[in-house]
Amino acid sequence: MGTRINTIMQTCFFAISGVLPREEAIEQIKKAIYKTYGKRGEAVVQKNYAAVDAALAHLEKVTLPTEATADFDLIPAISSKAPEFVRDVLGQIAADTETGCR
């Protein structure tokens, strides 16, 4: 994707978000591509159009489970050898536990 990552991310966002109708969003993205890259030549514009089309062609829905099913323990965020303050305060924040420090 190289320098076209922002174009790809915008394409994917608008294709799945419903903020705008999908076809309208893609049309607007392609207009912006032409406006931005048209002066660099048709080949550059076409590469960007191809990147948009490829992103749409490879977009997949990923179904996530409703709960985690991992059967392993996470390692502590902070070493047990760390000073007490680091372990008990910063360690809780780093582990994102229910400390009220979010």
N, C-alpha and C positions, 0 to 999 in steps of 0.2 A: 504494500500500500504506500509505503514511502511518505511523501509529502501530502498525499491525498487522505490521510487519516481523519482530518476534521470533516471533510466531505462525506466520508463513509459513516462516521458517527452521526452526523446530521441526518443522513439518509435513513439509517436504521432507526433513529429516534422518531422521526416523523412517520416512518412506515408503520411503527407499532403503537405509537402513543395516542393517536386519534385526535391530536391537537388540531390538525387540519385534515380534510379528506386526503387519503394517501396519494391519489393521482395529482391533486392540486399541489401538494407539498413537493412531490418529485418534479413537477413542472417548474415550480419556483426555484428549486435547487439547481435545476439545469439552466434556467435563465441566469441565475447568479454565477454559475460556472462560466457561461458565455461572456457575461459582463466582466468577470474577473480575469479570465484567461484568453479571451478572444484576440487580444492584441499580440499574444504569443504564438498565434497560429492555430490552424484547424486541427493539427495533430495533437496539440496539448489539450484542446477542448474535447476532442474525441476520446483521449485517454481518461479524462475526468468523467465523461459520460459513461464510458465502459466500466469505470470503477463504481459508479452509482448502480448501473445495471447488474453488475456482478454481486454487489452487496445485497440487492433485492433478491437475486436468484439464490443466494446462499443463506438467507435469513431463515432461521429455524426457531420454532417454539420449544422451549425447554421447560419440562414439567418438573417442579420441585416437590419433594415429599413434604408432608405437613409437619413432620417432626424428624429430628436427627436420629440416625440409626447406627452411628459409629459405636464400635465396641472397644474403644481404647481410651486411655486417660491422657489428658493434655499435660504437657510438662509445665511446671510452674513458670510464670512470667518473670519471676526474679529468683535468683539462686537462694537456697536456704542459708548460704554462707554470707549473704549480704547483711549489712548493718540492720538493726532492728527497725529503724525508721523506714529505710528503703523497703524492707520486707513487708512491714505492716501497713504502711501508708501508700507509698508509691507502687508497691507490688499489687495492692488491691485495685488501684486505679488502672495500672497496666493490664490487669486480668479482667477489667471491666465488670467487677462484681458489684453487688448492690450496696454501695457505700454512700450513695447520695452525692458523689463527686463527679457526676457526668456533666 
